[in-house]
Each structure stands twice: as C-alpha cells, then as structure tokens.
Amino acid sequence: MSKFYTDISIHKNRIVETGYHNGEKFIKKHKYQPTLGIETEQETEWKTMKGNKNLQVKTFEDIRSFRNYTKEYGDTIPLHGNISPEYQFIYDHYRDMKPDISQIKVLEFDIEAVSEEGFPKPEEAKWPINSITIKDRNTQLFYVVSTKPYDKEQAIDIDPKQIKFKYCKSEEHLIRVFIGIMQNLKPDILIGYYSNGFDFPYLINRAFAILPEEQVRKMSPLGEVSCIPRDYKGKTEFKCKIKGVTLLDFLDLYKKYIFTPRESYSLDFISEAELGKNKIKYEEFDNLVELWKEDPQKFVSYNIIDVELIDLLDQKLGLIDILINVTYEAKCNFIDALGTVVMWDVIFYNDLRNRNIMCPPMHHNKKEKYAGGYVKEPKKQLYKWLFTGDLNSEYPHCQMQWNISPECIVENREREDVNWEEIDEKLLNQEIDVDQNYILAGNGHYFRNDIEGFVPKILKRIYNERVLAKKEMLRLKQEYEDVCGKLDKLN
C-alpha cells in the first residue's frame, strides 16, 4: 500500500495527519503519546548521545501533558529526545515511506487589490480585492474570480479552455467563491510570489474584515486561519496560517536554491532573467488603479499572467519539487525545509533514534563571539605563479575530515593556552604541540578520532547521494543534448 504524508500538525491536543493513501487524500486525527528520555541508574537499551548514561523512556498520556512536563522540568532535569510531537509521529509512522510527489496538490495564486493611496498595506487591508487567480499545477487549469466581467476568449497567451472564470457581484462574493475553490481543490501547498509579504496577509485580513469568522475559517480543512504581524528590524512581517495547507512564497524558494545574485527580485525582473518573459505592461495608464477602471479585461489578464509566470518559473527551475524532496529526505514538514535548524534537528533525531540513542537536552546558552572561516593575511609582493582553487563542499568536508560531532568533544581538554584569534597561525607555523590521539579544532577544543561521529557519518551519506544525483543529472543532460543534436541534423 502506498501511503505518505503531506502535513503533520498539532490541533486541539491531537496530531492531525494529512496525506495520500493509494492515491486518495485523507485527513486523520490521532490521540498521540509523545516520549522523552529520563536519565536512570538502571541498565536500559536507550543511551545518551555520548553512550555513558542509561535512559528510561517516559511516555505521556497526550501532547498537552508532554508540553506541560517539558515546560515545568526542562530547566531543572535533563530531558533527552525533546523534539516536537509531530516529528516523533513522523518517525513512528513514516520511516520507510516512498512518496509519489506527482499526487501532491499545488496551487499557484495571486491576488490584485488596488489602492488610491499607493501600494495597499496588508496589515490594514482596507481596499477591496479586485481579482484572484489560481492555477492548479497538476491539471494546468486556471480558476479566475473578479468583480468585473472578463472575456476569457481574449486572454493573452493562454488557451481559453484552461480558464474557468467566475464573475462576482461583490468582493464578499469573490472571497466566498475563493473559499469554495479551496474546499473543492483541497490543496496541500498554496504558493505565490512575495506572498508572505502581501498576498497571504492581505487576503486573510481582508476576509476577516468583511466575512463572518466562521466563514473565513472554512479556508482551512481544520478550521484554523490566522495572520499575526510582528516587527522585525523595523519592518512588519506576518505569520500567516491556513492550517492543513502549507503556505509558501516562491520568492523564498528562489533565494534559497538559486545562488545567482540578482539586482532585483521582482517577479518581472526574475521572469525576464530566467524565462525571457515579462509581466503585462500597461504604460498607457498611470497606475493599476487606472488600469482597473479603464481596462478591466487587461487588468484580469495581468493577474492571470502573473500566476502563469510563477508556473513557468517552476517548470524550468523545479524549486517546489526540490523543497518537497528535501522535506521527505529529512522527514519534516514542507515549511521546515525552507529553514535549517528544525530540519537538521529532525535529521539528527531520526538518525540517533535508529540506534536507540536520544538527542541531548536543549540548553539556553548565552551569545558569544566565535571564529568564522580562517583567512590568512596575504603577503603583498609580486608572484610568478598564481593558483585559484575552489574546494567542493568545504565546510561539510572539514566536519568529516576532523570528525566534528558533539559526542566526540573531549570534555575537560580545552586548550587554555591559545585562543581562536591566534590559534590558526600558530597551528600553521607548528608552534603548538598537539596530542596526536585527538584532533585539535581552531577554538581550542579536542575531538576524538577513534570513533566516527554521527554528524560526519550523516554528512558523508548525504554528500555521496548528492554525487550520484549529480552524475545522473549530467548523464541525462548529455543524453538530451545528443538527441537535440540529431534532431537538428534531420532538420
């Protein structure tokens, strides 16, 4: 039986499991019993990360009691294996999962709201939403709603058969139709461009402003919708949630996975750079307000093309599928794969648990400065021979080479006679005596070299998989180029 998850979340003291089973989407609620590891003098099969202490597995009645216990005792006794219940659930139920990512429902979308006062502010959301376009990535169908009529037969560069248009008599009607589309299509992922900064907060705040709360909550299969603003470095950011649906921003994916620096990250600029295509121009009007008033046909086409550009970008770059594959490699949720800390916490937790080891307790450490990458001061002179090199995945290889892993740190052997501001030069000049039974790091700490650390072991596995994947990519690329060359000769 083929079964895989698309979202594991906590809702009202239960685990909510969303996924596909034999091609059919399901949502199930579970009363789940999380666990922790408590140190004990008795011999058990569970060990601490260093292997020097035994652990007794403590199973909790439910998620609430687990959270209450960690809150009450987390600062007083060591709590091993303390990771959020949804990741414990994924480990328990999906260790050998083989997902079919073609079944995952991805909706690409964009909203248009014009303001007489410049760019509309999402936190206020005081101007009406004029149109919304959704594209189903699987079926390639567009779902378009607008408060002005639209002739899809005149759509620009889009087959009218792909467009399902609904004229709405009011903005309230428009948002209700949007909610209906969400309920019918049942997306796993809803993604826009700069959607975290505008589309998600504006849509949610506007919906709460003009519709009854119980109606807005129907956007979510779990009935939970929210948008919480926060001040971050003098700018307003939003944490938007439609529980049971992962909200993603294509701009975040682009910045994470595409390393080419861009002078602008607007949709128009990125589309031009990647596709040679642009958003619809409307130079004959001063702004979008005039476009909406004078040429609503072009305005709605503008909305549709914005969504089409997102889809074309993803068809070329495959960023959504990269995120999905990273998610399933780590056994986390889609949103976690955009970050680093949670994703790697889950990878480490799963690897250790496979060997009856629980990850160490969380500590609240004070912030301290530490050394970054070492840069040797160059000697200013003329050189006859020059060499430029680029090391492949240098940081992971340093961790593998020097066995840098938390359980390999040698306690009470920190070198106090050197500090990180001078140790690199002294090591290079062989001015420091080093115990050859250990590895001395640049911060003065020693690491064991008689065992392989679990972090280097994981990095080695992932790097080897990357090498194989890259070889296969190059093989397929060459095969494609050979076929294209033969077709060119035939023509």
N, C-alpha and C positions, 0 to 999 in steps of 0.2 A: 504494500500500500504506500502510495506517495503522499507524504504529509510534510508541510513546512510552515513556519510562522512568518507573518509579516509585521506583527506588532505584539509585544508583551508589555502590558501596563498594569498599574495598580489602580483599582477603582472600588471605593467603599469597602475596604478591608479584604478585597479579593483580587486574585490575579485574573485579568481578562486576556484571553489568548485569541488572537486573530490570525487566520492563515488559510491555507488551502489543503483539502484532503481529496485526493483523486480528482483534482480539477474543480472541486466545488468549494466556494468560500464559506468559512464558518467563523462564528464568534462564540466562545465558551467562557463561562465564569467558573473559577475554581476557588475553593477554600484551601489555601496553601499553608504549609507549615515550614517556615524557614528554619535554618540551623546556624549555630555558632560553635566554635571550638573553645572549651574552657580548660586551662592547664590543670593537670592532675598528677599525683604521685603514682597512681596505678598504671601498670603496663597496658597500653591500648594499641590498636592498629593505626591510629591517627597521630601524626607527629607535627611539631612546629617546623618552620622552614629550615632552620639550622639542624633539625633532627635530634636535638639534645633534650627535648621535653615531650611528654605524652599529652594528648588532648582527649578530653571527653566531649562527645558531640551532644550539644544541648538542643533539643527540638522544641519549637514554640507552638502553641496552640493555633496562632494565627499571625498575620502580618502586624496587627496593632500591638500585640504583646511583644513581638520581636523588636519593634521600634521603641516601645516604652523601656524595654530592658537595656537596649544599647544607649538610649539617652540617659538612663539613670546610672549605669555602671561603666559606660565607655571610658570615663576618665579615671576610674579607680582600679579596675582589674583588666588584664589583657584579654581582649576579645578577638580571637583568631577567626579568619574566614568571614569577616564582617563586610559583606557586599550586599547591595540592594536585592530584595527578594525576586525581582523579575529576572535577574541574571542567574540566580540559583535555580529558578524554574526552567530557564532555557537549558541549563546544563543537565538537569534531571530528565528532560523530555526530548531534547534535540541534539544529542551528541553525534549521532550518525545520520543527520539529515542530509538529503540530496534535493535541494530546491530546484524548481522549474521556474526561473525568473520570467519566462515569457507569459506566465499566468498573472503576474503582478499587475494590478490596475494602476496606471499612472495617468493623471490628468494634468495637462499644462494649461495655465489660465492667465488671464489679465483683466483688470478692471479699468474703466475710464470714468473719472469724475472731474468735471471742470469747475474752476473757481473764478469768480470775478476779482478775487484778491490775490492772484498769483497761484503758486503751487498749493493745492489743498493739504492741510495738516492732518495726518492720521489720528493724532490724539484728540482733535476736535471733531473731525468727520462731520462738518456742518453743511457740506454741499452734497447734492444728490448724486448717486451713482447713475451714470447715463447708459452704460452698456457693459456687459460682461461676456467674454468669450472663453470657452473651454474646449480643449482638444483632447480626445481620447487617444493616447499613444498607441494602443493596441489596434483599434478599428480605424484610426485616422479620420474619424468623424468630428466635425466642429459643432458645438452647441452654443448658439449665439442668442443673447437676450438684449433688448434695447427698448427704451421708452419712446423711440421714434421708428417709423416703418423702415424696412430695408429690403431691397430687391436683390436676392442672392444670385440671380441670373447675371447681374452686373458686377459680381465680386471680382476683385483684382487677383489674377494668377491662382485662383482657387476653383476647382471643379464644383459647380453648384450642387452636385449630388452629394458632396461631402458635408454640406452645410445644412444644419437643422436650425432654422431661425424662428424665434418666438417674439412677436410684438407684445409689449406690456403696456397697459394703460396707465400705469403709475410706477413710481420707484418701489413702493411697497409690493406691488405685484411682481416686479422684476426680481426682488430678493426672495420672495416666496418661490418663484419659478427656479431660481438658482438652488435653493434648499431642496426642492423636488428633484433636480438633476443629481445632486449629491446623494440623495436617498436611493435613486434608481441605479446610478452607475456604481455606487459603493467603492469609491477609490481607496487604495492603500496609500498612495502618495499624491499630494496636491502641490504643484510646483509652479512658480512664476519667476520673473526676473526682477530683482530688487523687491521681491515680495515681502521679505521680512521688514523692510523699511517702509513699505507703503501698502501694497495690496491686501495682505492679511490683516494688519491693524485697522485699516480704513474700512474694509468690508465688515469686520466683526463689530467695530464700534458703531458703524452706521446702522447695521442690522439691529443692534440693541437699542439704538435711538428711535427707530420707527416701528419696530415689531414687538409684540409681547415676548417676554423672556422665554417662555416655554416653546414658542415657535422657532426662535433662534437656535435653541439647544437641539433642534432636530437636524442641524447640520452634522452633528456628531452621532455615530451609532451608539455611543454610550451616554448621550445626553449631557455632555460637558463641553462648554465653549467658553473661552475667556481670552482677554487681551490685557496684559499687565505692563504698564510703562515703567521704565526706570531711567535714572540719569546716569550716563556713563561718559566720563571725561567731557562733561559739559554738553553732551548730546542726548536726546531722548531715544532710547531703544525700547523694543517691545518683545515681550514673551507671549506669543500667541499660541493658543491650543484649541484644536478641534479633536478631542480625544477619540482614539481609534483610527485617526488619519494622520499620517506624517506630513507635516508642513515643511517644505524645502524651498530654498532660494537658489536658483540656477547660478546666480552671481557668486554665491559662496562656493559652489562646486567648481566653478571656473577658476576662482582664485586659489583653491586648494590643489587642484590637479593639473592646471596648466601653468607652467613656470615661466612662460614668456612674459616679461613685464610690459604693461600697456600704459600709454599716456592717458587713456581714458577707459573706463569700464562701463560706459553707457551701452545699452543694447544696440544702438545704431552703430557705434564705433566697433564693437566686438563682432557684429554681424558682417560689417564691411571687411574687417581684418580676416575673419575665418571663412566667410562664405562668398565675399564679393557682392553681398546684397545689403539693402538698406531698408529702414522703415519708410512708410509712405510720407512723401514730402507734401507740405501744404503752404508753400511760400506765398500763395495768393491771399492768404489770411494772416492776420497779425498774431493769432494765437489759437489754441484749441477751443476756446470759448466761441470765437467767431466761426471756426470750422463746424462746431456742433450746431450752431444756429443757422448757418447758411448752407451747409452741405452735409447733412447727417448721413447720407449714403457713403461719402468718403470717410466720415468720422468712424462709422462702424467697420468699414474696410480697414482703416488704420488699426483698430482694435484687433481685428482678425489677423492681420499680417504680423503684429507683434507676437502673437501666440505661435504663428507659423514659423517665425524666426527662431523662437526657443526650440521648437521641434526639430528644425533643420540643423541647428547647432548641436543638438544632442545626437541626431542621426550621424553627424560627422565625427563628433568627439567621444560619444558613448559615455558621458560623465555619470549619468544616472545608473547605468549598469555597473560602472566601476564602484560607485558607492554601495550598490546592492551586494556585489560580490565581496567587497571588503567587510560589509556587515556580517555576512554569513561565514566568512573566514574567522572573524573574531567572536561570533555568537553573541551579538549585542543587538540593539535596535538601530534602525536606519539613521536616526538623528545623531546617535553616538559616533557613527563612523566619520562625521564631519569634524569631530574633535580628536583629541589624542589621549587624554588622561583616562577617561572612562573606558574607552576601547581597549587600551593596554592593560588596565586593571582587570578587565574581564578575561583577556588572553592569559594573563599570569594566573588568575584564579582558577581557570579551567585546567591549565597545564599542571598546576600543583595538586589540584583535587584528583586528577587522574592517578596520582601516585600516593593518595591518602595523606597529603600534606595540606595544611590550611595556611593561607596567606597571613602575614603578621598583622598585629593590631595597627590601627591608624593612630598617628601621633600628630599633635599640633605643634609644629616646630616654628621657632622664631625665624624671621627672614634674615639671611646673612649673604654677604657677597661671596662669590666663588669664582674660580678661574674659568675663563672660556677657552676657546681654541688657542693653542700656542702659536704665536707669531714671532719668528726670530728676527731680530733687528738686522737689516741688511748693511753690508759694508759698502760705503759709497766709493766706487772705483770703476775703472774700465775693465770689462771682462771680454775674453776672446771667445769663449764658448758659452752659449746660453741654452737652457733646457726648461721647457714648460710642461708640467705634468698635471694630471687630474686623477686623483685616486677614486676608484669605484666604491661608492657607499662607504666613505671613510669612517664615519662615526660608528656604524654597526660593526665594521671590521676591527676597529680599536677595541670595542667591547668584547668581541670574540677572541681577539689575539691576547688580550690581557686579562681575560676571564673576569670581567667586571660584572658582578652579580651580588645582590645583598647578602645571600647566605655564605658568600666566600670572603666577606670582610673579616679580617683577623682582629678580634677585639683586643684592646689594650696594647696595640703595637703601632700606634700612630707616631710618626717621626716628628718630635717637637723641636728638633734642631734645625729644621728647614721650614719654609713657608711657601705657599703657592706662587708668591711673587718672584721667587728666586730659584725654585727647585728645578725648573726646566733647564735653565742654563747650566746649573751645577751637574745635572744628570748628563747633559750632552758633553760637558767637559770632564766627565768621570771624576768629579770632586766629591762624590758621595759614595760611601760603602753601602752596598745593598745586599741583604740576605738573599742568597740565590734560591732558598727554599720557598720564597714568596715573590710576589710581584708588587713593586712599589709604584703607586699612582702619583700623579702630579700634585695631589693635595696632601701628601704625606701618609696616606693610609696604605696598609698592606692587604693584598688579596691572596688567598690560597691558590696554588696551581696543581694540587694533587687530585682535585675533582673538577669536573666540568660544571660550571654554574648553569642554573636553569635558564637565565636570561640569554647568555650566549648560545645555548642549545636551541632556544626558540628562534633567535635571530638567524642562526645557521639554516634551520629548516625553511623559514620564510624566504631567505635570500636564495637558497637553492631552487625553490619553487619559482621565484622571480626569474632566475636564469633560464629555466626550462621554458617558461612562458614567453620570454623574450626571443629565445631561439625559434619557437613555434611561430611567433609573430613575424619574424624576419623570413622564415620559410614561406609562409603564406603570402607575404608581401612580394617576394621574388616570384612565386607561382603566379600571382595576379599580374605582375609586370610582364612575365613571359607570355601570358595569354593575350594581354593587350598588344604586345609587340606583334604577335602572329595575326591578330585581327587587323592591325594597321597595314601589314603587308598584303593581306587579302583585299583591303580597300584601295 
